[in-house]
C-alpha cells in the first residue's frame, strides 16, 4: 500500500508536530507500507526539494508567498496542490493522508476529488483555536469563524477523519459530522527514543547548579497557553515551603523573552534556570535531572480539546507529572494514579500541589511505574499505528466511503 502524507512541516525541523509525524511514518514503514511525504510552505528548514531525513522520504512544495493574507495562503495552497498532483502522477499513491492545519486538507482534497483518490484528513488541533492560543487570533472574530467554516467543510469532504483525542472528536460530532467517520489516533511515544530513562548526569547537574535540589521542570515550547508564567509565579511560595526547590526550563518559543524577564524579577530568581533549546538527542539527559515535570496549561478551548505529547514522554521517562486540570490533560492523566492535577490559572494551587508531592515521596515509585505501564499499554506508537490499518484498507478497497 502506498500512502502519501501531506504535511505542514517535517523533520529536520523539531516540534511536537514533526515528532508525531516521524513516529507515524516510521511505524508505517516498519509494517511494510510504502510511505512518502510532502510539506507545505511553512517548512522553512534549508534543504533540497527532495530529501531523505532519518530514513524517511520528503518532497518540498517550496517557500511561502510574500503576498498579504489571505492571498498568501491561497497561493501556498495552490503550490502544495501542484506538488501533490505531480506526485500522484509519478508515484501513484493509493491513499492521500493530509495532516492539519486545514490548508493541507484543502490542497490534498482538490487532488483527491480530481483523481478519485481516497483522502484521510488528520486533525491534531483546530487551526483557529491554535491561533488564539498563540496570541495570533481572537475567538469569535471574522477570521476565526472563516477558518472554522473551512475546517468543517474540509472534514465533510474527506473520506475519513482522524483526530488525536476525544475532545476533538466530540467537537466535530457537535458540528454534524458522522461519528462513524471519525477515528481517534491518540498521541503516543516512540519507546525507542524515550524507552530507557537515563541515570542523572551529575556533571550536568553541577554545571546547572542543581546538586541537592528538588527539581521542577518543563521541557517543551514556550507558548502563552502553556501557562509557564503561572509556573514562575508559583516559585516564591514553593521555595518558601521547600527551600531546596528549583525550576529548570528547557526549550524556547514566543514567550521566552517575557518569561526570562519575569524570572529575573522574581524574588527567587536564583532558583530558576533557563537552558534554552537543546539537541533532541540530549533531551533525555535533562529529563534525568527533573523530579517532577510540570504542565500548567491555561484553560481555553485549545487546551480543553487537545491532548499534549510532552506529558506522555515524561511518563515514559519515569518522571512524575503534575498538570493543570484541563480537558486535554484529563484524557492522559488520572489524578492521584498516573499524575497530579491542579486547578488551572492558579499559581498558589500549583505551588501547593508541587509542595505536597515533594513532601511525601512514599508513593513516587508506584506512581511512576503505573504511568510508565499506561504509556506502554495504551500510548506506544508501535501499537497505536494499528488503528490506521482498517481505515486504510477500507479506503483502498472501496475508493471512497
Buried (B, 14 or more C-beta within 10 A) or exposed (E): BEBBBBBBBBBBBBBBBBBBBBBBBBBBBEBEBBBBBBBBBBBEBEEEEEBEBEEBBBBBBBEBBEEEEEEBBBBBBBBBBBBBBBBBEEBEBBBBBBBBBBBBBBBBBBBBEEBEBBBBBBBBBBBBBBBBBBEEBEBEEEBBEEBBEBBBBBBBBBBBBBBBBBBBBBBBEEEEBEEEBBBBBBBBBBBEBBBEBEEBBEEBBEEBEBEEBBBBBBBBBBBBBBBBBBBBBBBBBBBEBBEEBBBBBBBBBBBBEBBBEBBEEBEBEEBBBBBEBBEEEEBBBBBBBBBBBBBBBBBBBBBBBBBBBBBBBBBBBBBBBBBBBBBBBBBBBEBEEBBBBBBBBBBEBBBBBBBBBBEEEEEBEEBBEBBBEBBBEEBBBBEBBEBBEEBBEBBBEEEEE
